[in-house]
Amino acid sequence: MSMFKDMLKSGETLFRDTVVLDYDFQPKILKFRETEQQRFAVAVRPLLQGHNGRNLFVYGVPGVGKTTACKHVLRELEDETEEVVPIYVNCWKENTTFKIFSKVCELLGYKFLQNKKTSELFSMIKDKLNKKSVVFIFDEIDKLEDTDFLYTVLEDIYRKTIILLTNYRDTYSEMDERIRSRLNPEFLNFRAYNETEIAGILKQRREYAFVQNCWDEEAFKEMVEKCTNAKDVRVGLYLMKEAGNLAEERSSKKISLSHVAEAIKKVDDFHIKPTEDLDPNLLLILDLIRENSGQKIGDLYNAYTKKGGEMSYKSFHRRIVKLDEGKFISTERVFGKEGNTTIINYSSDKKLTDF
């Protein structure tokens, strides 16, 4: 028996298509979200009949398919009709009214927007969208600095469905009463996937991403278990890709338990968002946490103000939450004699096994 039979030959690869393992990849079939997609369809259907659509407030923990399900709706709409314009904006970066209107104008094909005022941008949007119907999807709305754009859209765009996505149900109660009364949304909770569903989703991705039979089944089960503990499918996608890369580096035809175990150790480097997507304030806070990992949030805020930071504690706290969701840091609630506080750790201090 040849000692080289289990080794990849020159030019051989374990991957069919690595794009399938990207977080933003849109599978043709979205498993285990049929009920939620039906709710989206019901909300949008009146637009196809020339009426105003329904609004949805969608919430649930990160990595449970909210964005993917919404993008499915947009894709099907584009295939179905040209009379309904799909608009998707992620509020992680587009977090002010001006930025959101600039992005919408860009999506509508407008150019040379640099010197336009907010009111001018919205006038351009209104001129184009009031000739048709529109589905707005505003993702990660808990990252917004202001929500004035919502009031303007609700008042001045005729036929629309507005779908708001967030990790937090409480985001709705924090909105201005004028917006809530006009929005009047239906609420849609995306529950977390269970272990069977996570296994099904990752098997679907495995089928398209890897050559047949290259995964050891015990290794795959271990990866699914860790992903279930993390309660985030994106962690599983990261582990699959990393374990595959590690196996290839060792010229192995099989992805084994040892490759998965090593990938789990490397999850320290796993970020949902690339650091270049962070604004200067977030980068400043991330550097501060890197230098002071393990500190209380109050102490970190004091260090921030000593460095010349000017934002309020509430704004500082909101950015800590944002960094935590992006897996740049981890937070730990501590209960002691002096009261409750939150300890902030830089992500290199956080292991997947701690989930």
C-alpha positions in Angstrom: 0.0 0.0 0.0 1.4 3.4 -1.0 2.2 5.8 1.8 1.3 8.7 -0.6 -2.3 7.5 -1.5 -3.9 9.9 1.0 -1.9 12.9 -0.2 -3.0 15.5 -2.7 -1.1 15.5 -5.9 0.2 18.7 -7.5 -2.7 20.8 -8.7 -5.3 18.8 -6.8 -7.7 20.7 -4.5 -10.3 19.9 -1.9 -12.5 22.9 -2.9 -15.0 23.1 -5.7 -16.1 26.6 -5.0 -15.0 28.7 -2.0 -17.5 31.5 -2.8 -20.2 29.2 -1.3 -18.6 29.6 2.1 -18.7 33.4 2.1 -21.1 34.9 4.6 -22.8 37.0 1.8 -23.4 34.0 -0.6 -27.0 33.6 -1.5 -27.9 29.9 -1.8 -30.7 29.1 -4.3 -32.6 27.2 -1.6 -32.8 28.9 1.8 -33.3 26.0 4.2 -35.5 26.2 7.4 -36.7 29.7 6.7 -39.8 28.9 4.6 -42.3 30.4 7.1 -40.3 33.7 7.4 -40.0 34.0 3.7 -43.7 33.6 3.4 -44.2 36.5 5.8 -41.9 38.6 3.5 -44.0 37.7 0.5 -47.3 38.6 2.2 -45.8 42.0 3.1 -44.6 42.8 -0.4 -47.6 41.3 -2.4 -49.8 44.4 -2.3 -47.1 46.3 -4.3 -47.5 43.9 -7.2 -51.2 44.9 -7.3 -50.4 48.6 -7.3 -51.2 49.2 -3.6 -49.1 50.2 -0.6 -47.2 47.3 1.0 -47.0 46.2 4.7 -44.0 47.0 6.9 -42.0 44.5 8.8 -39.7 44.8 11.9 -37.4 41.7 11.8 -35.3 40.8 14.8 -33.2 37.9 16.0 -29.6 37.1 17.2 -26.7 37.4 14.6 -26.1 34.6 12.1 -29.7 33.2 11.9 -30.4 34.1 8.3 -32.2 37.5 8.6 -30.2 39.2 5.9 -30.0 36.2 3.6 -33.8 35.7 3.7 -34.4 39.4 2.9 -31.9 39.2 0.0 -33.8 36.2 -1.3 -37.0 38.3 -1.4 -35.1 41.0 -3.4 -33.7 38.5 -5.9 -37.1 37.0 -6.5 -38.7 40.4 -6.9 -36.1 41.3 -9.6 -36.9 38.1 -11.4 -40.7 38.7 -11.1 -41.2 42.3 -12.1 -39.5 45.6 -13.1 -42.3 47.6 -11.5 -41.0 47.1 -7.9 -37.6 48.6 -7.1 -35.6 46.6 -4.5 -33.3 48.8 -2.3 -31.0 47.2 0.3 -28.9 49.4 2.7 -26.7 48.1 5.5 -26.7 50.7 8.3 -23.3 49.4 9.7 -21.6 51.9 7.4 -24.5 54.0 6.1 -25.5 55.1 9.6 -26.8 58.7 9.1 -29.7 60.1 7.0 -27.2 61.8 4.6 -25.2 58.5 4.1 -28.3 56.5 3.5 -29.8 58.9 0.9 -26.4 58.9 -0.8 -26.3 55.1 -0.9 -29.9 54.9 -2.3 -29.1 57.5 -5.0 -26.0 55.4 -5.9 -28.2 52.2 -6.1 -30.6 54.1 -8.4 -27.8 54.9 -10.8 -27.2 58.6 -9.9 -23.7 59.9 -10.2 -21.7 63.0 -9.1 -23.3 63.2 -5.6 -20.4 64.7 -3.7 -21.7 68.3 -3.3 -25.4 67.5 -2.9 -27.3 68.4 0.3 -29.5 65.8 2.1 -32.7 67.5 0.8 -31.4 67.4 -2.8 -30.5 63.7 -2.5 -34.0 62.9 -1.3 -35.6 65.0 -4.0 -33.8 62.8 -6.6 -34.9 59.6 -4.8 -38.5 60.8 -4.7 -38.6 61.7 -8.4 -37.5 58.2 -9.4 -39.2 56.0 -6.8 -42.7 57.6 -6.9 -43.1 56.5 -10.4 -42.9 52.9 -9.3 -43.3 50.8 -6.1 -40.3 50.1 -3.8 -39.1 47.6 -1.2 -36.7 49.2 1.3 -34.6 46.9 3.4 -32.6 48.7 6.1 -30.3 46.2 7.8 -28.6 46.5 11.2 -30.7 49.5 12.2 -29.4 49.4 15.8 -26.2 51.0 14.3 -28.0 54.2 13.2 -26.9 57.6 14.5 -30.2 59.1 13.4 -33.5 57.9 12.0 -34.8 61.0 10.3 -34.6 59.3 6.9 -37.3 56.9 8.0 -39.8 59.7 8.7 -39.1 61.3 5.4 -39.5 58.0 3.5 -42.7 57.1 5.3 -44.2 60.6 4.6 -43.1 61.1 1.0 -42.7 57.8 -0.8 -46.1 56.6 -2.1 -46.1 52.8 -2.6 -43.5 51.0 -0.5 -42.8 48.2 1.9 -40.2 49.0 4.6 -38.3 46.0 6.2 -36.1 46.8 9.2 -33.6 44.3 10.4 -31.9 44.3 13.9 -30.5 42.0 16.5 -32.6 43.6 19.2 -36.4 43.8 19.7 -35.9 46.8 22.0 -34.6 48.9 19.0 -38.2 49.5 18.1 -39.2 51.0 21.4 -36.3 53.4 21.2 -37.6 54.9 17.9 -39.3 58.3 17.7 -43.0 58.0 18.4 -43.8 59.8 15.1 -41.9 57.1 13.2 -43.5 54.2 15.1 -47.0 55.5 14.5 -46.5 55.8 10.8 -44.4 52.6 10.4 -47.0 50.4 12.3 -45.0 47.2 11.4 -45.7 43.6 11.8 -43.0 41.9 14.0 -41.1 38.9 12.8 -38.8 37.0 15.1 -36.0 34.9 13.6 -35.4 32.1 16.2 -32.0 30.6 16.5 -31.3 27.5 14.4 -31.1 24.2 16.3 -28.3 21.7 15.8 -30.1 19.7 13.2 -30.8 22.8 11.2 -27.3 24.0 11.4 -26.0 20.6 10.3 -28.5 20.7 7.3 -27.3 24.2 6.3 -23.6 23.3 6.5 -24.1 20.0 4.7 -25.8 22.0 1.9 -22.8 24.4 1.7 -20.3 21.4 2.0 -21.9 19.7 -1.0 -21.2 22.7 -3.2 -18.0 24.0 -1.7 -15.9 20.7 -1.5 -15.1 17.7 -3.6 -17.1 14.6 -2.7 -16.2 12.6 0.4 -13.3 14.8 1.5 -14.8 15.4 5.0 -14.3 12.9 7.8 -17.8 12.6 9.4 -16.5 12.9 12.9 -14.7 16.1 12.0 -17.8 17.5 10.4 -19.9 16.7 13.5 -17.3 18.4 15.8 -17.5 21.5 13.5 -21.3 21.5 13.7 -21.3 21.2 17.5 -18.9 24.2 17.8 -21.1 26.2 15.4 -24.2 25.3 17.4 -22.5 26.5 20.6 -21.6 29.8 19.0 -25.3 30.1 17.8 -24.0 31.6 14.6 -23.9 29.9 11.2 -21.2 32.2 10.0 -18.8 30.6 12.5 -19.4 27.3 10.9 -18.7 28.7 7.4 -15.4 30.1 8.8 -14.4 26.8 10.3 -15.2 24.8 7.2 -13.1 27.1 5.0 -10.2 27.2 7.5 -10.2 23.4 8.1 -10.2 22.9 4.3 -7.2 25.3 3.9 -5.3 23.5 6.7 -5.9 20.1 5.1 -4.6 21.4 1.8 -1.5 22.9 3.3 -0.7 19.4 4.6 -1.6 17.8 1.2 -4.3 15.8 2.9 -7.2 14.3 0.9 -9.3 14.2 4.0 -10.4 17.0 6.4 -9.9 15.4 9.8 -10.6 16.1 13.4 -7.1 17.6 13.8 -7.8 20.1 11.0 -11.0 21.2 12.7 -9.4 21.4 16.1 -6.7 23.7 14.6 -9.3 25.8 12.9 -11.1 26.3 16.2 -7.9 27.6 17.7 -7.6 30.1 14.8 -11.1 31.4 15.3 -9.5 34.2 17.4 -8.9 35.9 14.1 -12.5 35.5 13.0 -14.3 38.8 12.3 -17.7 39.1 10.8 -16.7 42.5 9.4 -13.3 43.4 8.1 -11.5 46.1 10.1 -11.4 48.4 7.1 -15.2 48.7 7.4 -14.8 50.4 10.8 -15.1 54.2 11.1 -12.3 56.1 12.9 -14.1 56.2 16.2 -14.5 52.4 16.2 -10.9 51.9 15.3 -9.8 54.2 18.1 -11.9 52.2 20.6 -10.7 48.9 19.2 -7.0 50.0 19.7 -7.9 51.1 23.2 -9.4 47.7 24.0 -6.3 45.9 22.5 -4.1 47.9 24.9 -6.4 47.4 27.9 -8.0 44.0 27.4 -9.8 42.7 30.5 -10.8 46.1 31.8 -14.2 47.2 33.0 -16.2 49.2 30.5 -16.3 52.3 32.8 -12.5 52.2 33.1 -12.2 52.0 29.3 -14.5 54.9 28.9 -12.4 57.0 31.3 -9.3 56.0 29.3 -11.1 57.0 26.1 -11.9 60.5 27.4 -8.3 61.0 28.6 -7.2 60.4 25.0 -9.4 63.2 23.9 -12.6 61.2 23.0 -15.7 63.4 23.0 -18.6 61.0 22.6 -21.1 60.3 25.5 -21.0 57.2 27.5 -24.1 56.0 25.8 -22.6 56.4 22.3 -19.4 54.7 23.6 -21.4 51.8 24.9 -23.3 51.5 21.6 -20.0 51.1 19.8 -18.8 48.5 22.2 -21.9 46.5 21.3 -21.1 47.0 17.6 -17.5 45.7 18.0 -18.8 42.7 20.0 -21.3 41.7 17.3 -18.5 41.9 14.7 -16.5 39.5 16.8 -13.7 42.1 17.2 -14.1 41.8 21.0 -15.9 39.8 23.6 -17.9 41.1 26.6 -18.5 39.4 29.9 -21.1 40.5 32.4 -19.7 40.3 36.0 -21.7 40.4 39.2 -19.9 41.5 42.4 -20.3 43.2 45.8 -19.8 46.7 44.2 -22.5 46.1 41.6 -22.7 44.7 38.1 -20.3 45.7 35.4 -19.1 44.5 31.9 -15.5 43.3 31.2 -14.2 43.9 27.7 -11.7 41.5 26.1 -9.9 41.9 22.8 -10.9 39.1 20.5 -7.5 37.3 20.8 -8.6 36.5 24.4 -11.7 34.8 23.2 -11.9 31.1 22.3 -14.8 29.5 20.4 -15.0 27.0 23.2 -16.0 29.9 25.5 -19.4 30.3 23.7 
